[in-house]
Amino acid sequence: MAASSSLIAVVPALLLFFTAFAPTPLAAAATSSKLPSQPPPFPAWLAPLQQHRAASSSGRYTTAATASAKPFTAHYFPQELDHFTFTPNSSRVFSQKYLLNDTFWRKPTAGAGGVGPLFVYTGNEGDIEWFATNTGFMFDIAPEFGALLVFIE
């Protein structure tokens, strides 16, 4: 009796296993000869920019980075140390440093089109000025998009 009940439990599991790994019938294989279409790895409207960028990325970096000795202005934001204290004035505050570069920014003006985007670089454990000075990618793409660059320490 015990052998027949365990056999009843094992047979459906084996059928599912063999069905999952069985080869597909020829009729089903003929209808699905094409691979399923997948989206491109990046937005289609960026393709011309990426092709252009591959041809000349180093030239624009040197002109943008050498435009001034420090291509940014330093600012400070009063940042709370404890974001989970809901009692007023109970948390300590420190001045979080951030750098701005508006050289390439398309500012909001009447009739001039849309405002440029905001590109943000969050720094690591080091000094944010070092990262801002040595990050060429941000300065490479900012002129094409008219972006405001923000580096957060």
Secondary structure, DSSP 8 states (H G I E B T S, - for coil): -HHHHHHHHHHHHHHHHHHHHS---HHHHHHT-S------SS-GGGHHHHHHHHHSSHHHHHHHHTSSSS-SEEEEEEEES-TT--STT-S-EEEEEEEEE-SS-----TTS-----EEEEE--SS-HHHHHHH-HHHHHHHHHHT-EEEEE-
